[in-house]
Amino acid sequence: MSNPNGLRHIVRYVTGHNEDDGISVFQTTVDNNPPAREFPDGMKIFDYYLTQGFPVDVAAAKDIRAYEHLIQDPPGIVVPDGSAARIVDLPPAYTSPMHRSMSLNYNFVIEGEVEVLLDSGETRTLKPGDGLVQRAVNHAWRNTSEMKWARITAVVLPVQGFQVRGQEGKMSRGTEGEK
């Protein structure tokens, strides 16, 4: 199945254990279609899975209940004391605002070609299979295609406070509560 944007429809499977005998099974209580948030600029973010607490507590499906709670009121970029696995669809010629999230992100390009821009002026172009470890820096994303959508994954983990040149690292304006 495809979407109007030409990208493949996303399907997500969540595993667990059968309560009767403890064997591995696919969960049937979690929808295979992760919820998506669409933004006025065309970007679309799928909240693939969100967790609360470290280490994650999977006993008695506590993580699933935490996920269900988190998607009812989606957090900003970072889940405090948790993690977020997301898929982000970027429209043709899209450029995000320059922003900093107080997070360590593992980002991978799945489809298309995406340029990452740093506030230093440096850039890198990422193609399918390429990745970026984004360590709480000011950055922006740009879909380099004028015609095709691009898709990236992002695994987001919160970071401790830090200082850069004597200044406290902070989220950029507009990203802290961004939903």
CYANA upper distance limits for C-alpha pairs under 8 A (distance plus 0.5 A):
  1 MET  CA      8 ARG  CA      6.86
  1 MET  CA      9 HIS  CA      6.15
  2 SER  CA      6 GLY  CA      6.60
  2 SER  CA      7 LEU  CA      6.44
  2 SER  CA      8 ARG  CA      5.09
  2 SER  CA      9 HIS  CA      5.65
  3 ASN  CA      7 LEU  CA      6.20
  3 ASN  CA      8 ARG  CA      6.69
  3 ASN  CA      9 HIS  CA      6.45
  5 ASN  CA     91 PRO  CA      8.46
  5 ASN  CA    148 LYS  CA      8.33
  5 ASN  CA    149 TRP  CA      6.98
  6 GLY  CA    148 LYS  CA      8.17
  6 GLY  CA    149 TRP  CA      7.70
  7 LEU  CA    149 TRP  CA      7.61
  7 LEU  CA    151 ARG  CA      8.48
 10 ILE  CA     33 ASN  CA      7.18
 10 ILE  CA     34 PRO  CA      8.12
 11 VAL  CA     32 ASN  CA      5.96
 11 VAL  CA     33 ASN  CA      5.91
 11 VAL  CA     34 PRO  CA      7.79
 12 ARG  CA     31 ASP  CA      8.42
 12 ARG  CA     32 ASN  CA      5.26
 12 ARG  CA     33 ASN  CA      6.57
 12 ARG  CA     34 PRO  CA      7.06
 12 ARG  CA     48 TYR  CA      7.65
 13 TYR  CA     26 PHE  CA      7.35
 13 TYR  CA     27 GLN  CA      8.01
 13 TYR  CA     32 ASN  CA      6.13
 14 VAL  CA     26 PHE  CA      6.35
 14 VAL  CA     27 GLN  CA      6.05
 14 VAL  CA     30 VAL  CA      7.47
 14 VAL  CA     32 ASN  CA      8.35
 15 THR  CA     24 SER  CA      7.48
 15 THR  CA     25 VAL  CA      6.16
 15 THR  CA     26 PHE  CA      4.81
 15 THR  CA     27 GLN  CA      5.75
 16 GLY  CA     24 SER  CA      6.26
 16 GLY  CA     25 VAL  CA      5.93
 16 GLY  CA     26 PHE  CA      6.56
 16 GLY  CA     27 GLN  CA      6.41
 17 HIS  CA     22 GLY  CA      5.60
 17 HIS  CA     23 ILE  CA      5.84
 17 HIS  CA     24 SER  CA      5.12
 17 HIS  CA     25 VAL  CA      5.97
 17 HIS  CA     26 PHE  CA      8.45
 18 ASN  CA     22 GLY  CA      5.31
 18 ASN  CA     23 ILE  CA      5.84
 18 ASN  CA     24 SER  CA      6.79
 18 ASN  CA     25 VAL  CA      6.58
 30 VAL  CA     64 ILE  CA      8.23
 34 PRO  CA     46 PHE  CA      6.58
 34 PRO  CA     47 ASP  CA      6.55
 34 PRO  CA     48 TYR  CA      5.81
 34 PRO  CA     49 TYR  CA      8.28
 35 PRO  CA     46 PHE  CA      6.14
 35 PRO  CA     47 ASP  CA      6.32
 35 PRO  CA     48 TYR  CA      7.85
 35 PRO  CA     71 ILE  CA      8.12
 36 ALA  CA     44 LYS  CA      7.06
 36 ALA  CA     45 ILE  CA      5.93
 36 ALA  CA     46 PHE  CA      4.68
 36 ALA  CA     47 ASP  CA      6.77
 37 ARG  CA     44 LYS  CA      6.14
 37 ARG  CA     45 ILE  CA      5.73
 37 ARG  CA     46 PHE  CA      6.90
 38 GLU  CA     42 GLY  CA      7.11
 38 GLU  CA     43 MET  CA      6.59
 38 GLU  CA     44 LYS  CA      4.98
 38 GLU  CA     45 ILE  CA      7.08
 39 PHE  CA     43 MET  CA      5.91
 39 PHE  CA     44 LYS  CA      6.68
 42 GLY  CA     90 LEU  CA      7.71
 42 GLY  CA     91 PRO  CA      6.51
 43 MET  CA     88 VAL  CA      7.70
 43 MET  CA     89 ASP  CA      6.26
 43 MET  CA     90 LEU  CA      5.56
 43 MET  CA     91 PRO  CA      6.65
 44 LYS  CA     88 VAL  CA      6.26
 44 LYS  CA     89 ASP  CA      5.61
 44 LYS  CA     90 LEU  CA      7.39
 45 ILE  CA     86 ARG  CA      7.21
 45 ILE  CA     87 ILE  CA      6.35
 45 ILE  CA     88 VAL  CA      5.08
 45 ILE  CA     89 ASP  CA      6.96
 46 PHE  CA     86 ARG  CA      5.96
 46 PHE  CA     87 ILE  CA      5.60
 46 PHE  CA     88 VAL  CA      6.85
 47 ASP  CA     71 ILE  CA      7.99
 47 ASP  CA     84 ALA  CA      7.80
 47 ASP  CA     85 ALA  CA      7.02
 47 ASP  CA     86 ARG  CA      5.43
 47 ASP  CA     87 ILE  CA      7.48
 48 TYR  CA     84 ALA  CA      8.09
 48 TYR  CA     85 ALA  CA      5.84
 48 TYR  CA     86 ARG  CA      5.44
 48 TYR  CA     87 ILE  CA      7.24
 49 TYR  CA     67 TYR  CA      7.10
 49 TYR  CA     84 ALA  CA      6.47
 49 TYR  CA     85 ALA  CA      5.71
 49 TYR  CA     86 ARG  CA      7.48
 50 LEU  CA     66 ALA  CA      8.23
 50 LEU  CA     67 TYR  CA      5.75
 50 LEU  CA     70 LEU  CA      7.42
 50 LEU  CA     71 ILE  CA      8.38
 50 LEU  CA     79 VAL  CA      8.02
 50 LEU  CA     82 GLY  CA      7.77
 50 LEU  CA     83 SER  CA      6.16
 50 LEU  CA     84 ALA  CA      4.95
 50 LEU  CA     85 ALA  CA      6.78
 51 THR  CA     56 VAL  CA      7.36
 51 THR  CA     63 ASP  CA      6.67
 51 THR  CA     66 ALA  CA      6.83
 51 THR  CA     67 TYR  CA      6.35
 51 THR  CA     79 VAL  CA      8.10
 51 THR  CA     82 GLY  CA      5.57
 51 THR  CA     83 SER  CA      5.64
 51 THR  CA     84 ALA  CA      7.01
 52 GLN  CA     56 VAL  CA      7.30
 52 GLN  CA     63 ASP  CA      7.78
 52 GLN  CA     66 ALA  CA      6.88
 52 GLN  CA     67 TYR  CA      8.30
 52 GLN  CA     79 VAL  CA      7.70
 52 GLN  CA     80 PRO  CA      8.03
 52 GLN  CA     81 ASP  CA      6.43
 52 GLN  CA     82 GLY  CA      4.58
 52 GLN  CA     83 SER  CA      7.18
 53 GLY  CA     57 ASP  CA      8.03
 53 GLY  CA     81 ASP  CA      5.64
 53 GLY  CA     82 GLY  CA      5.54
 54 PHE  CA     81 ASP  CA      7.32
 54 PHE  CA     82 GLY  CA      7.15
 56 VAL  CA     63 ASP  CA      7.27
 57 ASP  CA     61 ALA  CA      8.42
 57 ASP  CA     62 LYS  CA      6.55
 57 ASP  CA     63 ASP  CA      6.34
 58 VAL  CA     62 LYS  CA      6.02
 58 VAL  CA     63 ASP  CA      5.74
 58 VAL  CA     64 ILE  CA      8.23
 59 ALA  CA     63 ASP  CA      8.30
 61 ALA  CA     65 ARG  CA      6.98
 62 LYS  CA     66 ALA  CA      6.71
 63 ASP  CA     67 TYR  CA      6.60
 64 ILE  CA     68 GLU  CA      6.66
 65 ARG  CA     69 HIS  CA      6.70
 66 ALA  CA     70 LEU  CA      6.63
 67 TYR  CA     71 ILE  CA      6.70
 68 GLU  CA     72 GLN  CA      7.05
 69 HIS  CA     73 ASP  CA      7.59
 70 LEU  CA     74 PRO  CA      5.90
 70 LEU  CA     75 PRO  CA      7.45
 74 PRO  CA    179 LYS  CA      6.97
 75 PRO  CA     79 VAL  CA      6.48
 75 PRO  CA    177 GLY  CA      7.77
 75 PRO  CA    178 GLU  CA      8.12
 75 PRO  CA    179 LYS  CA      6.72
 76 GLY  CA    175 THR  CA      7.48
 76 GLY  CA    176 GLU  CA      6.67
 76 GLY  CA    177 GLY  CA      5.50
 76 GLY  CA    178 GLU  CA      5.13
 76 GLY  CA    179 LYS  CA      5.37
 77 ILE  CA    101 SER  CA      7.28
 77 ILE  CA    156 VAL  CA      8.15
 77 ILE  CA    175 THR  CA      7.56
 77 ILE  CA    176 GLU  CA      7.73
 77 ILE  CA    177 GLY  CA      8.33
 77 ILE  CA    178 GLU  CA      7.24
 77 ILE  CA    179 LYS  CA      7.91
 78 VAL  CA     82 GLY  CA      8.35
 78 VAL  CA     83 SER  CA      7.80
 78 VAL  CA     84 ALA  CA      7.65
 78 VAL  CA    101 SER  CA      7.70
 78 VAL  CA    102 MET  CA      7.67
 78 VAL  CA    103 SER  CA      7.08
 78 VAL  CA    156 VAL  CA      6.99
 78 VAL  CA    157 LEU  CA      7.35
 78 VAL  CA    158 PRO  CA      6.58
 79 VAL  CA     83 SER  CA      6.19
 79 VAL  CA     84 ALA  CA      7.01
 79 VAL  CA    156 VAL  CA      8.46
 79 VAL  CA    157 LEU  CA      7.98
 79 VAL  CA    158 PRO  CA      7.45
 80 PRO  CA    158 PRO  CA      6.81
 81 ASP  CA    158 PRO  CA      7.16
 82 GLY  CA    157 LEU  CA      7.19
 82 GLY  CA    158 PRO  CA      7.56
 83 SER  CA    155 VAL  CA      7.69
 83 SER  CA    156 VAL  CA      6.10
 83 SER  CA    157 LEU  CA      5.50
 83 SER  CA    158 PRO  CA      7.75
 84 ALA  CA    154 ALA  CA      8.24
 84 ALA  CA    155 VAL  CA      6.11
 84 ALA  CA    156 VAL  CA      5.51
 84 ALA  CA    157 LEU  CA      7.38
 85 ALA  CA    153 THR  CA      7.87
 85 ALA  CA    154 ALA  CA      6.30
 85 ALA  CA    155 VAL  CA      4.94
 85 ALA  CA    156 VAL  CA      6.91
 86 ARG  CA    153 THR  CA      6.14
 86 ARG  CA    154 ALA  CA      5.62
 86 ARG  CA    155 VAL  CA      6.83
 87 ILE  CA    151 ARG  CA      7.45
 87 ILE  CA    152 ILE  CA      6.28
 87 ILE  CA    153 THR  CA      4.90
 87 ILE  CA    154 ALA  CA      6.73
 88 VAL  CA    151 ARG  CA      6.13
 88 VAL  CA    152 ILE  CA      5.79
 88 VAL  CA    153 THR  CA      6.63
 88 VAL  CA    154 ALA  CA      8.02
 89 ASP  CA    149 TRP  CA      7.34
 89 ASP  CA    150 ALA  CA      6.30
 89 ASP  CA    151 ARG  CA      5.03
 89 ASP  CA    152 ILE  CA      7.15
 90 LEU  CA     94 TYR  CA      6.69
 90 LEU  CA    142 ARG  CA      8.49
 90 LEU  CA    143 ASN  CA      6.83
 90 LEU  CA    149 TRP  CA      6.16
 90 LEU  CA    150 ALA  CA      5.63
 90 LEU  CA    151 ARG  CA      6.66
 91 PRO  CA    143 ASN  CA      7.49
 91 PRO  CA    148 LYS  CA      7.64
 91 PRO  CA    149 TRP  CA      5.25
 91 PRO  CA    150 ALA  CA      7.17
 92 PRO  CA    143 ASN  CA      6.45
 92 PRO  CA    144 THR  CA      7.83
 92 PRO  CA    145 SER  CA      5.96
 92 PRO  CA    146 GLU  CA      5.40
 92 PRO  CA    147 MET  CA      5.85
 92 PRO  CA    148 LYS  CA      5.71
 92 PRO  CA    149 TRP  CA      5.55
 92 PRO  CA    150 ALA  CA      7.84
 93 ALA  CA    142 ARG  CA      7.35
 93 ALA  CA    143 ASN  CA      5.74
 93 ALA  CA    144 THR  CA      6.40
 93 ALA  CA    145 SER  CA      6.17
 93 ALA  CA    146 GLU  CA      5.36
 93 ALA  CA    147 MET  CA      8.06
 94 TYR  CA    141 TRP  CA      8.41
 94 TYR  CA    142 ARG  CA      6.05
 94 TYR  CA    143 ASN  CA      5.81
 94 TYR  CA    144 THR  CA      8.36
 95 THR  CA    140 ALA  CA      7.41
 95 THR  CA    141 TRP  CA      6.07
 95 THR  CA    142 ARG  CA      4.68
 95 THR  CA    143 ASN  CA      7.02
 96 SER  CA    140 ALA  CA      5.84
 96 SER  CA    141 TRP  CA      5.79
 96 SER  CA    142 ARG  CA      6.97
 97 PRO  CA    140 ALA  CA      6.30
 97 PRO  CA    141 TRP  CA      8.34
 98 MET  CA    118 LEU  CA      8.43
 98 MET  CA    119 ASP  CA      8.00
 98 MET  CA    138 ASN  CA      6.67
 98 MET  CA    139 HIS  CA      5.61
 98 MET  CA    140 ALA  CA      5.03
 99 HIS  CA    137 VAL  CA      8.36
 99 HIS  CA    138 ASN  CA      5.51
 99 HIS  CA    139 HIS  CA      5.95
 99 HIS  CA    140 ALA  CA      6.88
 99 HIS  CA    171 MET  CA      7.84
 99 HIS  CA    172 SER  CA      5.67
 99 HIS  CA    173 ARG  CA      8.13
 99 HIS  CA    175 THR  CA      7.42
100 ARG  CA    136 ALA  CA      6.39
100 ARG  CA    137 VAL  CA      5.86
100 ARG  CA    138 ASN  CA      4.86
100 ARG  CA    139 HIS  CA      6.88
100 ARG  CA    170 LYS  CA      7.83
100 ARG  CA    171 MET  CA      5.50
100 ARG  CA    172 SER  CA      5.46
100 ARG  CA    175 THR  CA      7.90
101 SER  CA    136 ALA  CA      6.05
101 SER  CA    137 VAL  CA      7.77
101 SER  CA    138 ASN  CA      8.26
101 SER  CA    170 LYS  CA      8.07
101 SER  CA    171 MET  CA      5.41
101 SER  CA    172 SER  CA      7.34
101 SER  CA    175 THR  CA      7.32
101 SER  CA    176 GLU  CA      7.80
102 MET  CA    136 ALA  CA      5.59
102 MET  CA    158 PRO  CA      6.59
102 MET  CA    159 VAL  CA      6.31
102 MET  CA    160 GLN  CA      8.35
102 MET  CA    161 GLY  CA      8.35
102 MET  CA    169 GLY  CA      8.14
102 MET  CA    170 LYS  CA      7.09
102 MET  CA    171 MET  CA      6.18
103 SER  CA    134 GLN  CA      8.36
103 SER  CA    135 ARG  CA      6.94
103 SER  CA    136 ALA  CA      5.66
103 SER  CA    156 VAL  CA      6.71
103 SER  CA    157 LEU  CA      5.81
103 SER  CA    158 PRO  CA      4.81
103 SER  CA    159 VAL  CA      5.44
104 LEU  CA    133 VAL  CA      7.59
104 LEU  CA    134 GLN  CA      6.24
104 LEU  CA    135 ARG  CA      5.20
104 LEU  CA    136 ALA  CA      6.48
104 LEU  CA    156 VAL  CA      6.42
104 LEU  CA    157 LEU  CA      5.70
104 LEU  CA    158 PRO  CA      6.76
104 LEU  CA    159 VAL  CA      6.78
105 ASN  CA    132 LEU  CA      8.30
105 ASN  CA    133 VAL  CA      6.21
105 ASN  CA    134 GLN  CA      5.49
105 ASN  CA    135 ARG  CA      7.06
105 ASN  CA    136 ALA  CA      8.49
105 ASN  CA    154 ALA  CA      6.67
105 ASN  CA    155 VAL  CA      5.93
105 ASN  CA    156 VAL  CA      5.06
105 ASN  CA    157 LEU  CA      6.83
106 TYR  CA    131 GLY  CA      7.67
106 TYR  CA    132 LEU  CA      6.60
106 TYR  CA    133 VAL  CA      5.38
106 TYR  CA    134 GLN  CA      7.05
106 TYR  CA    153 THR  CA      8.37
106 TYR  CA    154 ALA  CA      6.07
106 TYR  CA    155 VAL  CA      5.58
106 TYR  CA    156 VAL  CA      7.20
107 ASN  CA    131 GLY  CA      5.83
107 ASN  CA    132 LEU  CA      5.58
107 ASN  CA    133 VAL  CA      6.82
107 ASN  CA    134 GLN  CA      7.96
107 ASN  CA    152 ILE  CA      7.10
107 ASN  CA    153 THR  CA      5.90
107 ASN  CA    154 ALA  CA      4.96
107 ASN  CA    155 VAL  CA      7.04
108 PHE  CA    128 PRO  CA      8.05
108 PHE  CA    129 GLY  CA      6.84
108 PHE  CA    130 ASP  CA      6.26
108 PHE  CA    131 GLY  CA      4.67
108 PHE  CA    132 LEU  CA      6.96
108 PHE  CA    152 ILE  CA      5.92
108 PHE  CA    153 THR  CA      5.71
108 PHE  CA    154 ALA  CA      7.25
109 VAL  CA    113 GLU  CA      7.80
109 VAL  CA    114 VAL  CA      7.72
109 VAL  CA    126 LEU  CA      7.10
109 VAL  CA    127 LYS  CA      6.54
109 VAL  CA    128 PRO  CA      5.32
109 VAL  CA    129 GLY  CA      6.21
109 VAL  CA    130 ASP  CA      6.28
109 VAL  CA    131 GLY  CA      6.77
109 VAL  CA    150 ALA  CA      8.35
109 VAL  CA    151 ARG  CA      6.62
109 VAL  CA    152 ILE  CA      4.82
109 VAL  CA    153 THR  CA      7.00
110 ILE  CA    127 LYS  CA      8.31
110 ILE  CA    128 PRO  CA      5.36
110 ILE  CA    129 GLY  CA      6.69
110 ILE  CA    150 ALA  CA      8.17
110 ILE  CA    151 ARG  CA      5.98
110 ILE  CA    152 ILE  CA      5.86
110 ILE  CA    153 THR  CA      7.57
111 GLU  CA    127 LYS  CA      7.98
111 GLU  CA    128 PRO  CA      5.92
111 GLU  CA    149 TRP  CA      8.38
111 GLU  CA    150 ALA  CA      5.73
111 GLU  CA    151 ARG  CA      5.50
111 GLU  CA    152 ILE  CA      7.53
112 GLY  CA    127 LYS  CA      6.94
112 GLY  CA    128 PRO  CA      6.94
112 GLY  CA    143 ASN  CA      8.18
112 GLY  CA    145 SER  CA      8.08
112 GLY  CA    148 LYS  CA      7.70
112 GLY  CA    149 TRP  CA      7.13
112 GLY  CA    150 ALA  CA      4.89
112 GLY  CA    151 ARG  CA      7.05
113 GLU  CA    125 THR  CA      7.40
113 GLU  CA    126 LEU  CA      6.25
113 GLU  CA    127 LYS  CA      5.23
113 GLU  CA    128 PRO  CA      7.39
113 GLU  CA    143 ASN  CA      6.73
113 GLU  CA    144 THR  CA      6.41
113 GLU  CA    145 SER  CA      7.52
113 GLU  CA    150 ALA  CA      6.86
114 VAL  CA    125 THR  CA      6.26
114 VAL  CA    126 LEU  CA      5.74
114 VAL  CA    127 LYS  CA      7.11
114 VAL  CA    141 TRP  CA      7.24
114 VAL  CA    142 ARG  CA      6.06
114 VAL  CA    143 ASN  CA      5.17
114 VAL  CA    144 THR  CA      6.20
114 VAL  CA    150 ALA  CA      7.44
115 GLU  CA    123 THR  CA      7.12
115 GLU  CA    124 ARG  CA      6.07
115 GLU  CA    125 THR  CA      4.75
115 GLU  CA    126 LEU  CA      6.45
115 GLU  CA    141 TRP  CA      6.38
115 GLU  CA    142 ARG  CA      5.53
115 GLU  CA    143 ASN  CA      6.88
115 GLU  CA    144 THR  CA      7.00
116 VAL  CA    123 THR  CA      6.02
116 VAL  CA    124 ARG  CA      5.98
116 VAL  CA    125 THR  CA      6.96
116 VAL  CA    126 LEU  CA      8.15
116 VAL  CA    139 HIS  CA      7.25
116 VAL  CA    140 ALA  CA      6.29
116 VAL  CA    141 TRP  CA      5.35
116 VAL  CA    142 ARG  CA      6.90
117 LEU  CA    121 GLY  CA      7.14
117 LEU  CA    122 GLU  CA      6.57
117 LEU  CA    123 THR  CA      5.06
117 LEU  CA    124 ARG  CA      7.44
117 LEU  CA    139 HIS  CA      5.94
117 LEU  CA    140 ALA  CA      5.61
117 LEU  CA    141 TRP  CA      6.87
117 LEU  CA    142 ARG  CA      8.20
118 LEU  CA    122 GLU  CA      5.94
118 LEU  CA    123 THR  CA      6.76
118 LEU  CA    137 VAL  CA      8.15
118 LEU  CA    138 ASN  CA      6.51
118 LEU  CA    139 HIS  CA      5.04
118 LEU  CA    140 ALA  CA      7.14
119 ASP  CA    138 ASN  CA      6.33
119 ASP  CA    139 HIS  CA      6.74
126 LEU  CA    130 ASP  CA      5.87
126 LEU  CA    131 GLY  CA      7.32
136 ALA  CA    159 VAL  CA      8.22
136 ALA  CA    169 GLY  CA      8.49
138 ASN  CA    172 SER  CA      8.19
143 ASN  CA    149 TRP  CA      7.85
143 ASN  CA    150 ALA  CA      6.71
145 SER  CA    149 TRP  CA      7.83
161 GLY  CA    168 GLU  CA      7.73
161 GLY  CA    169 GLY  CA      6.95
161 GLY  CA    170 LYS  CA      8.46
162 PHE  CA    168 GLU  CA      6.37
162 PHE  CA    169 GLY  CA      5.91
163 GLN  CA    167 GLN  CA      5.59
163 GLN  CA    168 GLU  CA      4.89
163 GLN  CA    169 GLY  CA      5.82
164 VAL  CA    168 GLU  CA      6.96
164 VAL  CA    169 GLY  CA      6.90
171 MET  CA    175 THR  CA      6.87
171 MET  CA    176 GLU  CA      6.37
172 SER  CA    176 GLU  CA      7.62
174 GLY  CA    178 GLU  CA      6.70
